[in-house]
């Protein structure tokens, strides 16, 4: 029996006209509610305010006082904590619960509902199905569990501490902005829950006011883990982008389309475990920009279809010590592995097929090759002879795979 039902029972019904005029059921409800709160303060960790399917949680130990006000027919609560006011919050009901660090988001095509047990430090703003979260706690990470399906929704986060997102059967698309964006320079972990299939797709036309780099874009380091699946489509630029580095340590990630690179990072791309499948990309498969690529395990499949593109490319060192890498080249003069520095393959399985043709331009022949390193420059000079000569060549790399022996 809730408090409103208690107010209408004979035990709590006012008998005299004077009492009825002074204590209406609504006012009595508030009185009983305040008494109830008083007895619950020492028993529970947080007080939860419910309104239209959304839940805000406030830590009881931090509440100094509560102000109850009435706006038209709605009652609103305002919490005061260390001279800071939160609210006024419209309420449907109030419950008490144990402390939790995880914020729950649920998307539908019409709306987004949330359960936020950390309303003191984390603010959630929703416009249609576009969610903006501001996390102001520098000591505790932002924990998000995200589920649901929406054809026009997004998530943008500003956080003072690291972020941890758990995808639970998430199907999210956005037509005007990045689908998942972390604007702060903190590390972000995306966990793919076990036995779940998740899908993200982003804009075909970007909003000019939005800094756009990918379907998933972060300013800090980005980590993928878990045992679920994630399908990605980068409609305008990269599918996955990080201004720092990207590490894959679990999960099955499939990139079916990217208008630019499938995976792009500024500092490094490290693959420890999991499965990565890349196909139908406009530019490179994995691009570490001026950083390095390190493959320690897992299975990587890259298919390049356009001319003069790379399967994996970096300006620093490419290293492979384990796992499996399978590259298919269909574009003319395309390259499987391209590095401006050393290419070190000490373990694992590397296979590839090159179907593209060579291209001759201005007398220079550019081949379709699986591995291409930087040129080795050799400079010759003879003192007092006026002799100087600079030659360059590329180190050749070939691998023969014997699949069958017929006696």
TADA-V229729 format. One line per field, one symbol per residue. ss: DSSP state (2 for helix, 1 for strand, 0 for the rest). phi: phi as a letter, one per 30 degrees, with the letter a starting at -180 (. if undefined). psi: psi as a letter, one per 20 degrees, with the letter a starting at -180 (. if undefined). Layout:
# TADA-V229729
ss: ???
phi: ???
psi: ???
This chain:
# TADA-V229729
ss: 00222220000000002222220022222222222222220000011111100111111222001111111001111111100111111100111110000111111000011111000001111110011111100000011111111100011111100011111111111000000111000001111100001111100000000000011111000111110011111100011111001111111111111100001110011111111111001000011000011110001111110000011111000111111111111000001111100011111111111100001110011100111100111111110000111111110000000000000
phi: .ddddddcdddcddccddddddbdedddeddddddddedcedcbcbccccahicbccbdddcdcabccbbchcccbcbccbhicccjdcdbcabbbaddbcccccbcbdcabcbbcdbddcbccbbbhcccbbccccdccddcbcbbjbadbaabbbcbdbdcbccdbhcbbbbcbaedbbcdcdbdbcccceeiccbbbbbdcbcdddcdcbadcbbccdbbcajbcbbcbbcdcbddbbbdcbbbcbliccbcdaadbddbbbdcabbccajbbbbahcdbddbbchdcbbbccaibbcbbccddhccdbbadcdcbbbaibbbbbccddhdbdbbbdbdccbcaibcbabccdcdbcbhiccccdbdbbcddccbccbcdicicbbcbbbcddbbbcccdabcd
psi: prhhhhhirhhjpphqhghhhhnrhghhghghghggggiihihrhqppppoliqppppphiipgrppprpodjpqqqpqpoljpppbppqqhrprqrrqqippppoqrihrpqqonjlihipppppodkopppoojoihpqoppoprappimrrppppqirqqopopnlpopqpiirqgppoiqlrqppopoqpkqoqppqaqhpqphipophrgppqiaqppprakaqppqpnhhcqgpppidrppojrroppohqphcqgppqhgrppohrappppqlqhcqfpojcjbrpoohaapppppphrqlrqgppqhbpppoiaappppppiqqkqqgppqibqoooirapoqrpoirrqpppkipporoqhpoaqqopppppppjikopppqqrppqpqppoohqpo.
